């Protein structure tokens, strides 16, 4: 089970409890449940406050609702443990999933990895001439992410208040370029004013915008280098210690998209892409053979993991409206 599957499993458990009479009167079953990474010091790996939402219609205490759902979810394959904490928070620990299975899923789905069932690419957006570039960038990114999760994105104008940039939008784009300006515009919450500094144009790893696109280009370069050495990617369990963090971040990407869509918060995707890029840049040094070393199954697995990370970066940047060049 991956984190996105966990969200669907919670919805299914609510439906079973309502239809089975254990939560009678709960009303309609939510179409989606937001499950997020447990905060530091919390219990388990993931948590959801869904019991509070369901309790309102069921006329039950959230803790009682959570106990019912915990019992049902403990039966789900892929969930190792369910804990109820506080007034009714559900906390989950997932059973270990193989790296190979995750990487195969990513490479099979391509840039649509992380899309929910019914998710799609957003139709072209049409805004009034009065909408400035910052407002357009934020609303379009939120709309693309919402569409990827099968959600409506037609009410973004009403749903979000977008602060303008501190200087004229056109001046910002002229000074920093379309992609860098857009990255800065969507990188902070919509109500906050983005900051533009000379660091946004720096072409080294001190610049997060550069780092994310550079990491994507490195993934593509690793594939080219491997081809020259006579081997290609094959998903396996060769990620090693550093690769485990990359595996975790790749597995969480669908959950990040779901949360970003729910909260209309493209900046959540920005932060996750930075984390993926940093983990990939650490992992890249273990992908290719060194010296007279022959390519092994571990090298092929490490290459496949790097390609999966590059796929996540490409898909995420596309949702933000930012180019992901193969060469940088």
N, C-alpha and C positions, 0 to 999 in steps of 0.2 A: 504494500500500500504506500502511495505517495501522499504528501499533504493535501493535494487537491482531491484525492479520493476520500480523504478523511472528512472533508466538508460535505461531500455527497452522502457518506455513510451516516453523518449526523442527521441530515434531512430525512433519510430513509428511516432512521430510528424514531424520529418525531412522528413520521407518518404511521409507522407500526403502532406506536403508543396511542395515537389518536384513534386510529381505526380499530384497535383492539380494546378500546374502552378504558385504558389505564390513564389517559389524559382527556377524558371526555369533556366537551365544552371548550376545548382549546381553540376552536375555530379553524381558520385556514392554516395549512402547513406552509411554512416559509419555503419559497423556491430555492433560496440559497442561505447558507449559514456561513458567516465569516469566522474562520479559524485562523488564529495568528500565533506566531512563535511566542512561547512562554517568556515572560520578562525575567531578567537575571534574579536568581533567588526563588523563582517559582517552582512549581511541581511539574514534572514531566517535560515534554518537548513542545507541545502545542496546547492551546486553551481556547475555549469559546464561552461567551456568556449567554448562549441560546436559551438556557433554562429561564432566564429573567424575561425574555421575549415571550416564550410559550406560557409562562405562569400567569401572565395578564389575562389571557383568554380562558385558561383552565381554572381560574379562581383557586389556585394552589400556591403554596410557598415555593419559591424558586428551588430551594434545597430539595423538596419532595420531587419536583419535576426532574432535577438533575439526577437524583437517585434512580428514578425510573429509567432515564436515558442511559445512565452508566451501566445498568444491568444489561440492557439490550446491546449496547455498543461493545461490551466485553466479549460478546459472542462473535464479533466481526473478525474474520481472518485478516491478519496484518496489523491488528491493534494488540500490543503486548500488555498494556495496562491502562485502566481508566480510574482516575481519582476525582473525587468531588471535594472542593475546597471552599472556604468562606461561606457565603450565603447561598452558593449554588453554581460555582464555576466548574465546568468540566475540563479536566486536564488529561492529556493523552501522551502515552509513550508508544511509539510505533515499533513493530517488529523490524528487524534489520532487513533491508532489501538489497539485492545484489547490485553492484556497480554496473555490471554488464547489462542487466535488464534496463536500468535507467538510461544508460548511454544509447542503447538500441532504440528506446522510445524517442529520445531527443532527435537522433539522427534520422529516424523514420518520419517524424513529424516536420522536421525542418524548422523554419522560422515561425510556424504555427504551433510549435510546442508551447504548452501553457494555455492554449485556447480552451475554453470550456465547451461542452457539448452545445451546439447551436451558435458557437462563436464564429465571427466572420470579420473580414476586413471592412472597415468603415467606408461608406459611400463618400464621394467628394463633399467637402463642407462648403457651404455658401454663406458668407457673412455680409452684413451691411457694410458699405464703405466706411462708416464711422467707427467700426471696430478696429482698434489698433493692433499692431503686430504682437504685443505681449498677450493681450486678451485672446487673440486668435490662436497663438501658439499653445497656451494653456488649455483652452477649450477643445482644440483639435486633438491634443494629446489625451485629454480625459475622455473624449469621444471615441478615439481609436481603442483605448484600453477597455472602455465599457463594451464596445462592439465585440471585442475579442472574447468577452465573457458572456456573450449572448444578451447583453442588456441594451436597453434603449439609450440612445445618446442624443435624442432630439431636444431635450430640455436642459442642456448644459448651460445655456445663457441664464435661465432662471435659477438653476441650482447652485451657481457659483458666483462669488463676488471676487473680481480679479483686480488687484492693485496695479496701477501703471508703473512703468520704469521711472527712475528719477530724472531722466533726460528724455528728449524726444526719441521715440522708438526708431524712427528712420535714421537718426544719427548713430544709434547703437548698432544697428545692422550694418551700416556703412563702415563703422570703426572695427567691428569684430567679425563680420561675416555672418551669413545666414545660420549656419550650423552652430557655431559657438554662441551666438546670441540666443538662439532657440534653447540650447542646453541650459544657459543661465536663467532664461525666462521660466522654464519648467522645473528647475532644480530646487525651488523653494515653494512653500505653500502659497496657494493662489492669493491669499489676502496679504501676503508679505511682498515688499518691493525688492526685486532682485538687485544684487550688487554687481557692477561691472568693474573689473580691475585689469591692469596690464597682464596679470598672471593668467588670464583666460586665453592669451595668445602664446604663452610659453610652450615650446615644443619639447617638453621633457616630462618626467613622471611626477613632477611637483604639481602639475595641472591635471585635475581629475578628468576634464573633458578630453584632453589628449590621451590620458592613460587608458580610458575605456576604448577609444577608437584604435589606439595602438595595440592593445591586447587583442582586439579582433583581427587586426592585420597580422599579428604574430601567429595566431592560430592558423590563418591561411598560409603563412610562410612555412610553418612547421609541416603542413601537408605537402607543400611543394618540395621541401628539403627531403622529406621521407621518400617521396617518389623518386628523387634523384639517387637515393641510397638503396632503392629497390624494395621498399616495403610500404604497406598501407595500413590503415587503421582496422583494428578488430576489437570490438568491445570485450573486456575481460575484467579481471580483478587486480590489475597492476598499478592502480593509482598511488599506492604507498601512503605514507603519513601525510604529506602535503596534499595529496590528491583527495583525501577524505573530506577536507574542508570544501574543496571544489565540488565534490559529489553532493555534499549537504546543500550548498548554495544552489546548484542546478536543480535539485529535488524541490527546493522551496520556491523556485521561480513561479510556478503556476499559482501558488498561494499568494505570492506578492502581487501578481496581476489581479487576482480576485479581490484582495484588500484594497489595491489602488483604485479598482473600479468602484467598489462599494463606497469608499470615502471620497471619490473624485479627487484623487491625490497623485498626480503623475510623479511628484517628487519622491514617493516611495519606490517607484521603479528606478528612478535615477540613483538613489542610494544603493539599491540592490545591484545594479549594473556596476557600480564602482567596486563593490565587494567581490563580485564575480571576476572583474578585471584584475584586481589585486591578487586573488587566489590563482588565476591563470598565469599571471606573470611570474609568480613563484613556482608554479608547476612546470613551466616551459623548459626549465633546465634539466628536467628528468625525462624528456620525451625522446630525444635522439641519441643514438649510440655515440660513444666517445672513443676517439683513437681507433684502435683495431677491433673494438668491440663489435660483435655481429648483432644485427637486429633480432630481438627475441619476442616472445609472446607478451612480455611485460612492456616492451617498447610499443608494440602495436596497441595494447590496451591504453597506455598513457597517451598515445596519439589520438585514439578515439575519444578519450575524455577531454583532451584539448579541443578537438573539433566540436564536441558537444557544447563546451563552454563558449566557443566562438559562435555557434548557432544561437545560443541564448543572447549573446551580446548583439548579434545582428537583428534578431527579432525584437529585442527591447528597444534598440535605437530606432528601428522602423516605426514602432508604436509612438515614440516621442517625436517623430518627424525629422530625425537626424540621420545623415548619411553614414554608412559603415564601409569605408573603403578597404579594398583588399591590400592595397599598397599605401604605406604612410611613412 
